[in-house]
């Protein structure tokens, strides 16, 4: 019974298999090529049409965008030229200093020039492109006191070697009046603006810098004096040695690292980081918690620009940092803009801050 049932079941399964094989044999083969092209139309060709479409758009739009970009760049360049006098960026310039002789004659001396400037029989004055101007005594027996004055223009600083070997670095918009050769028991010069002094030691002939009613006296000393009008007084900063500072009826002796701030009524002495006050000599601006108003005073003096604050509170923004002062003014502004919510707009030689 069981075997007969299995045989009967096997026969039915075999029959279904044979029938299915026959149906498949009679079915026509699928049109694979037609299927492929159907799929291609729905996918590849559609993307190709999109690519061709956007290529067409790009062919029209990109030249326009490029044209606009070029115009924008040119506009920026044109504005930059318009923003600066003589078609140049406002920045460090190699400008001439003015040497005023005792007879009133004025000599314009380019900083890059080299050679003898004059020789009056008492001293020979030579100019070097890196060492600045130097006075060399040719007649040490000469007793006549003759003064020269040197004026440093906006956007320049200068190195001057006096006849005694003392070296003076003068900042932008500064003036120094000094003897061609020192005569008598003292060495006295007269300063307006800012100067850094490296005084040659001579105990018998103290070196005195007179700034208005303030006198800074040294023997062999390194110090800086800032006497710009906006300071409303005189700042004397001692780097090395000792100096005596006298202002009116007041007098103090400074130690290295100290600064005397001379006002109308008194002298205040403070401990300072001298690097902040002499960095200009080394071609840098150092701002240590300095207000934007004070920073812009330095920018005015160095770059010769006028400054206008649209809002008074912007003057109180405080900055700390160090910037190369030989950078174009626009670069200085971009550096400051990265650190605070403030914007600079430069038109010719006027800066608007907002």
Secondary structure, 3 states (H helix, E strand, C coil): CHHHHHHHHHHHHHHHHHHHHHHHHHCCCCCHHHHHHHHHHHCHHHHHHHHHHHHHHHHHHHHHHHHHHHHHHHHHHHHHHHHCHHHCCCCCCCCEEEEECCCCCEEEEECCCCEEEEECCCEEEEEECCCEEEEEECCCCCCCCCEEEEECCCCCCEEEECCCCCEEEECCCCEEEEECCCCCCCEEEEEEEEEEEECCCCCCCCEEEEECCEEEEECCCEEEEEECHHHCCEEEEEEECCEEEEECCEEEEECCCEEEEECCCCEEEEECCHHHHHHHHHCEEEEEEEEHHHHHHHHHHHHCCEEEECCHHHHHCEEEEEEECCCCHHHHHHHHHCCCCCCEEEECCEEEEC
